[in-house]
């Protein structure tokens, strides 16, 4: 009985994206980006457009260049598997000092 419960939990995690492979903003396709919960076609296209001008250096760069992505949405996207140069979002490092 226990293996069935464990398998059910594992499948639930996989389907919810918890165990999904990271998607990097600097080399993801439109479809890859749209797999991230909250990233729809318009945000995905804005990411691709900005990346076409120059690769993103870090999360701070992405937030500064992509309209509609702030610290809150960056944290959610990162939690769902989006990375920038392999890095997850760090609110302290991404927000400019005042």
Phi and psi restraints in degrees (value plus and minus 20) as a CYANA .aco file:
   2 UNK   PHI     -80.9   -40.9
   2 UNK   PSI     -61.9   -21.9
   3 UNK   PHI     -78.6   -38.6
   3 UNK   PSI     -54.1   -14.1
   4 UNK   PHI     -87.5   -47.5
   4 UNK   PSI     -60.9   -20.9
   5 UNK   PHI     -85.1   -45.1
   5 UNK   PSI     -64.8   -24.8
   6 UNK   PHI     -82.1   -42.1
   6 UNK   PSI     -64.6   -24.6
   7 UNK   PHI     -81.9   -41.9
   7 UNK   PSI     -60.8   -20.8
   8 UNK   PHI     -82.2   -42.2
   8 UNK   PSI     -61.9   -21.9
   9 UNK   PHI     -85.6   -45.6
   9 UNK   PSI     -62.5   -22.5
  10 UNK   PHI     -82.0   -42.0
  10 UNK   PSI     -64.4   -24.4
  11 UNK   PHI     -83.3   -43.3
  11 UNK   PSI     -59.1   -19.1
  12 UNK   PHI     -82.3   -42.3
  12 UNK   PSI     -63.5   -23.5
  13 UNK   PHI     -83.8   -43.8
  13 UNK   PSI     -64.2   -24.2
  14 UNK   PHI     -82.3   -42.3
  14 UNK   PSI     -65.7   -25.7
  15 UNK   PHI     -88.2   -48.2
  15 UNK   PSI     -47.1    -7.1
  16 UNK   PHI    -104.7   -64.7
  16 UNK   PSI     -27.3    12.7
  17 UNK   PHI      75.4   115.4
  17 UNK   PSI     -23.9    16.1
  18 UNK   PHI     -80.4   -40.4
  18 UNK   PSI     -59.1   -19.1
  19 UNK   PHI    -122.9   -82.9
  19 UNK   PSI      -6.4    33.6
  20 UNK   PHI     -89.1   -49.1
  20 UNK   PSI     131.1   171.1
  21 UNK   PHI     -89.0   -49.0
  21 UNK   PSI     125.4   165.4
  22 UNK   PHI     -82.2   -42.2
  22 UNK   PSI     130.5   170.5
  23 UNK   PHI    -137.5   -97.5
  23 UNK   PSI      98.0   138.0
  24 UNK   PHI    -112.3   -72.3
  24 UNK   PSI     110.8   150.8
  25 UNK   PHI     -80.9   -40.9
  25 UNK   PSI     -44.0    -4.0
  26 UNK   PHI    -106.1   -66.1
  26 UNK   PSI     -28.2    11.8
  27 UNK   PHI    -163.3  -123.3
  27 UNK   PSI      -7.8    32.2
  28 UNK   PHI     -99.4   -59.4
  28 UNK   PSI     130.4   170.4
  29 UNK   PHI    -105.1   -65.1
  29 UNK   PSI     151.5   191.5
  30 UNK   PHI     -77.2   -37.2
  30 UNK   PSI     -65.1   -25.1
  31 UNK   PHI     -83.2   -43.2
  31 UNK   PSI     -60.5   -20.5
  32 UNK   PHI     -79.3   -39.3
  32 UNK   PSI     -66.9   -26.9
  33 UNK   PHI     -83.9   -43.9
  33 UNK   PSI     -59.0   -19.0
  34 UNK   PHI     -90.4   -50.4
  34 UNK   PSI     -32.2     7.8
  35 UNK   PHI     -94.7   -54.7
  35 UNK   PSI     -38.2     1.8
  36 UNK   PHI     -97.8   -57.8
  36 UNK   PSI     102.0   142.0
  37 UNK   PHI     -75.4   -35.4
  37 UNK   PSI     108.5   148.5
  38 UNK   PHI      78.0   118.0
  38 UNK   PSI     -37.1     2.9
  39 UNK   PHI    -115.6   -75.6
  39 UNK   PSI      85.8   125.8
  40 UNK   PHI    -115.3   -75.3
  40 UNK   PSI    -193.4  -153.4
  41 UNK   PHI     -78.3   -38.3
  41 UNK   PSI     -58.6   -18.6
  42 UNK   PHI     -91.9   -51.9
  42 UNK   PSI     -62.7   -22.7
  43 UNK   PHI     -87.5   -47.5
  43 UNK   PSI     -61.0   -21.0
  44 UNK   PHI     -78.7   -38.7
  44 UNK   PSI     -63.4   -23.4
  45 UNK   PHI     -86.4   -46.4
  45 UNK   PSI     -58.3   -18.3
  46 UNK   PHI     -83.4   -43.4
  46 UNK   PSI     -59.5   -19.5
  47 UNK   PHI     -82.2   -42.2
  47 UNK   PSI     -66.4   -26.4
  48 UNK   PHI     -83.7   -43.7
  48 UNK   PSI     -60.7   -20.7
  49 UNK   PHI     -82.1   -42.1
  49 UNK   PSI     -67.1   -27.1
  50 UNK   PHI     -87.5   -47.5
  50 UNK   PSI     -59.6   -19.6
  51 UNK   PHI     -83.5   -43.5
  51 UNK   PSI     -51.9   -11.9
  52 UNK   PHI     -84.6   -44.6
  52 UNK   PSI     -48.8    -8.8
  53 UNK   PHI     -94.9   -54.9
  53 UNK   PSI     -60.5   -20.5
  54 UNK   PHI    -191.9  -151.9
  54 UNK   PSI     124.5   164.5
  55 UNK   PHI     -80.5   -40.5
  55 UNK   PSI     132.4   172.4
  56 UNK   PHI     -94.8   -54.8
  56 UNK   PSI     113.9   153.9
  57 UNK   PHI     -96.7   -56.7
  57 UNK   PSI     -59.8   -19.8
  58 UNK   PHI    -187.2  -147.2
  58 UNK   PSI    -197.4  -157.4
  59 UNK   PHI     -80.8   -40.8
  59 UNK   PSI     -59.5   -19.5
  60 UNK   PHI     -78.9   -38.9
  60 UNK   PSI     -61.7   -21.7
  61 UNK   PHI     -84.2   -44.2
  61 UNK   PSI     -64.9   -24.9
  62 UNK   PHI     -81.0   -41.0
  62 UNK   PSI     -67.6   -27.6
  63 UNK   PHI     -81.0   -41.0
  63 UNK   PSI     -59.8   -19.8
  64 UNK   PHI     -89.9   -49.9
  64 UNK   PSI     -47.3    -7.3
  65 UNK   PHI    -122.0   -82.0
  65 UNK   PSI     -43.9    -3.9
  66 UNK   PHI    -123.4   -83.4
  66 UNK   PSI      88.0   128.0
  67 UNK   PHI     -80.1   -40.1
  67 UNK   PSI     113.3   153.3
  68 UNK   PHI      77.7   117.7
  68 UNK   PSI     -24.2    15.8
  69 UNK   PHI    -134.9   -94.9
  69 UNK   PSI      96.0   136.0
  70 UNK   PHI    -135.8   -95.8
  70 UNK   PSI    -190.6  -150.6
  71 UNK   PHI     -79.8   -39.8
  71 UNK   PSI     -61.2   -21.2
  72 UNK   PHI     -84.1   -44.1
  72 UNK   PSI     -68.9   -28.9
  73 UNK   PHI     -90.4   -50.4
  73 UNK   PSI     -53.7   -13.7
  74 UNK   PHI     -80.7   -40.7
  74 UNK   PSI     -61.8   -21.8
  75 UNK   PHI     -83.1   -43.1
  75 UNK   PSI     -62.6   -22.6
  76 UNK   PHI     -85.3   -45.3
  76 UNK   PSI     -64.3   -24.3
  77 UNK   PHI     -83.0   -43.0
  77 UNK   PSI     -61.2   -21.2
  78 UNK   PHI     -84.1   -44.1
  78 UNK   PSI     -64.1   -24.1
  79 UNK   PHI     -80.0   -40.0
  79 UNK   PSI     -49.1    -9.1
  80 UNK   PHI    -107.6   -67.6
  80 UNK   PSI     -22.6    17.4
  81 UNK   PHI     100.2   140.2
  81 UNK   PSI     -22.8    17.2
  82 UNK   PHI     -98.0   -58.0
  82 UNK   PSI     115.7   155.7
  83 UNK   PHI    -148.0  -108.0
  83 UNK   PSI     144.9   184.9
  84 UNK   PHI    -147.3  -107.3
  84 UNK   PSI      95.6   135.6
  85 UNK   PHI      34.9    74.9
  85 UNK   PSI      15.9    55.9
  86 UNK   PHI      61.8   101.8
  86 UNK   PSI     -22.8    17.2
  87 UNK   PHI    -117.5   -77.5
  87 UNK   PSI     120.7   160.7
  88 UNK   PHI    -101.4   -61.4
  88 UNK   PSI     146.2   186.2
  89 UNK   PHI     -92.6   -52.6
  89 UNK   PSI     114.0   154.0
  90 UNK   PHI    -144.0  -104.0
  90 UNK   PSI      85.1   125.1
  91 UNK   PHI     -73.4   -33.4
  91 UNK   PSI     -62.6   -22.6
  92 UNK   PHI     -83.4   -43.4
  92 UNK   PSI     -57.9   -17.9
  93 UNK   PHI    -102.3   -62.3
  93 UNK   PSI     -42.6    -2.6
  94 UNK   PHI    -110.5   -70.5
  94 UNK   PSI     -41.0    -1.0
  95 UNK   PHI    -114.9   -74.9
  95 UNK   PSI     105.8   145.8
  96 UNK   PHI     -81.7   -41.7
  96 UNK   PSI     123.9   163.9
  97 UNK   PHI     -89.1   -49.1
  97 UNK   PSI     126.8   166.8
